[in-house]
Amino acid sequence: MSTHPTRIAPSLLAADFSCLAQQIDRVEQAGADWLHLDVMDGCFVPNISFGIPILESIRPKTRLFFDVHLMIVDPQPYLAPFKDAGANSLTIHIETCPQPTSILREIRAMDLQCGLVLNPSTPVETLFPFLGELDLVLVMSVEPGFGGQSFQPQALQKVEALRDEIERQALHLPIQIDGGVNPQNAASCRSAGVSILVAGSAVFRAEDPSRAIADLRT
C-alpha cells in the first residue's frame, strides 16, 4: 500500500477535443488533481496525439498540474518548449533514454518535476539505478500509443517490485500507473503501491466525473 495520498490524473487523450476548455473545467470541478498529457510522435508509438500548441492554448484555462508524458523518440530538444508551454512535470521513457541521468537533471534544473516510465515489455529492474533522480515513476499497464485499451494486471507485479525497491533505497517516490485504469481495478493498483492513477475514459467519458474520481480514490 502506498503511503502517498492518491492523486487522480485524467488523461486528456480521452477528452472531446471540440470543446477542450469545457472538458478540462468539468474534470477540474469534479476533483481531478492533475491533467495527464500524452504527447505522441508517430515514431516511438504508432500514433500522433498533440503537442506544444495544445498545451499553450489550455494552460490559461486551468490551474491543474500539467503532467506531460513524452512518448517521443528524442525528448531532449523539446524540454524547454514544453516548460514554456506550461508543463509542470515531464516524464520520459527508459526505452528512448537508456542512460537518462543527464536529461532528468536537465528537467530538474528547469524547476520541473521529472519522471521515468517503462513499457509493459521492459524489465522493471532497468529503472532501479535511476530512482534517486526522480519525482515520480510511471508503469504502463497497456502498450502506449492508444487510449481505451484493457488494463494488463501483470503490471501490478512491476508496481510491487518498484515499491519494494523504493523502500529498500529509502526514497519517498510516488508510483503512477497509466492504461485501462478504472474504478474496478483502482483498489488493486492502490494496494500494490500506486498513488497516482492516470484515467482517461473512466473520467472524461463518465456520466458523473465527480463520482468516477471518488470511486478511483476510494
Residue pairs with C-beta under 8 A, 6 or more apart in sequence:
1 190
1 191
1 193
2 163
2 174
2 175
2 190
2 193
2 194
2 195
3 195
4 174
4 195
4 196
5 195
6 190
6 195
6 196
6 197
6 216
6 217
7 33
7 34
7 174
7 195
7 196
7 197
8 31
8 32
8 33
8 34
8 197
8 199
8 203
8 213
8 216
8 217
9 32
9 33
9 34
9 35
9 36
9 67
9 176
9 196
9 197
9 198
9 199
10 27
10 32
10 34
10 35
10 36
10 198
10 199
10 200
10 203
10 204
10 209
11 36
11 37
11 38
11 147
11 178
11 198
11 199
11 200
11 204
12 20
12 24
12 35
12 36
12 37
12 38
12 50
12 54
12 200
12 204
13 38
13 49
13 147
13 200
14 147
14 148
14 200
14 201
14 203
14 204
14 205
15 23
15 24
15 204
16 23
16 204
20 54
20 57
20 58
20 61
21 58
21 61
23 204
24 35
24 58
24 61
24 62
24 64
25 61
25 62
26 209
27 35
27 203
27 204
27 209
27 213
28 62
28 63
28 64
29 210
30 203
30 209
30 210
30 212
30 213
31 210
31 213
31 214
32 64
32 203
32 209
32 213
33 64
33 65
34 64
34 65
34 66
34 67
34 196
35 62
35 64
35 65
35 66
35 67
36 67
36 69
36 178
36 198
36 200
37 50
37 54
37 55
37 66
37 67
37 68
37 69
37 87
38 49
38 69
38 71
38 144
38 147
39 49
39 50
39 51
39 68
39 69
39 70
39 71
39 72
39 82
40 47
40 48
40 49
40 71
40 72
40 144
40 145
41 48
41 71
41 72
41 73
42 48
43 72
43 73
44 71
44 72
44 73
44 93
44 95
44 96
45 71
45 144
45 145
46 145
47 145
47 146
52 78
52 81
52 82
52 85
53 85
55 66
55 68
55 82
55 85
55 86
55 87
56 85
56 86
58 86
59 66
59 85
59 86
65 88
65 89
66 86
66 87
66 88
66 89
67 88
67 89
67 91
67 196
67 198
68 82
68 87
68 88
68 89
68 90
68 91
69 91
69 115
69 117
69 138
69 178
70 78
70 82
70 90
70 91
70 92
70 93
71 93
71 144
71 145
72 78
72 96
73 96
74 96
75 90
75 92
75 96
75 97
75 103
76 103
76 106
79 90
79 103
79 106
79 107
79 110
80 110
82 90
83 90
83 110
83 112
87 112
88 112
88 113
89 112
89 113
89 114
89 115
89 135
89 136
90 107
90 112
90 113
90 114
90 115
91 114
91 115
91 116
91 117
91 136
91 138
91 176
92 100
92 103
92 104
92 107
92 114
92 115
92 116
92 117
93 116
93 117
93 118
93 119
94 100
94 116
94 117
94 118
94 122
94 126
94 127
94 130
95 118
95 119
95 122
97 103
98 126
100 116
100 130
100 133
101 130
101 133
104 114
104 116
104 130
104 133
104 134
105 133
107 113
107 114
108 114
108 133
108 135
113 135
113 136
114 133
114 134
114 135
115 134
115 135
115 136
115 137
115 138
115 176
116 127
116 130
116 133
116 134
116 137
116 138
117 137
117 138
117 139
117 140
117 178
118 124
118 126
118 127
118 138
118 139
118 140
118 158
119 140
119 143
119 144
120 140
120 141
120 142
120 143
120 152
120 154
120 155
124 139
124 158
124 161
124 162
125 161
127 137
127 162
128 165
131 137
131 162
131 165
131 166
131 169
131 171
131 173
132 169
132 171
134 173
135 173
135 174
136 173
136 174
136 175
136 176
136 196
137 162
137 166
137 173
137 174
137 175
137 176
138 175
138 176
138 177
138 178
138 198
139 155
139 158
139 159
139 162
139 175
139 176
139 177
139 178
139 194
140 155
140 177
140 178
140 179
141 151
141 152
141 155
141 177
141 178
141 179
141 180
141 181
142 149
142 150
142 151
142 152
142 178
142 179
142 180
143 149
144 179
147 200
147 201
148 200
148 201
149 179
149 180
150 180
151 179
151 180
151 181
151 182
151 185
152 179
152 180
153 185
153 188
155 177
155 179
156 188
156 189
156 192
159 175
159 177
159 189
159 192
159 193
159 194
160 192
160 193
162 175
162 193
163 175
163 192
163 193
166 173
166 175
174 195
174 196
175 193
175 194
175 195
175 196
176 194
176 195
176 196
176 197
176 198
177 189
177 194
177 196
177 197
177 198
178 198
179 198
181 189
181 197
181 198
181 199
181 202
181 216
182 199
182 201
182 202
182 216
183 202
183 212
183 215
183 216
186 197
186 199
186 215
186 216
186 217
189 197
190 197
197 216
199 212
199 216
202 212
202 216
203 209
203 212
203 213
203 216
206 212
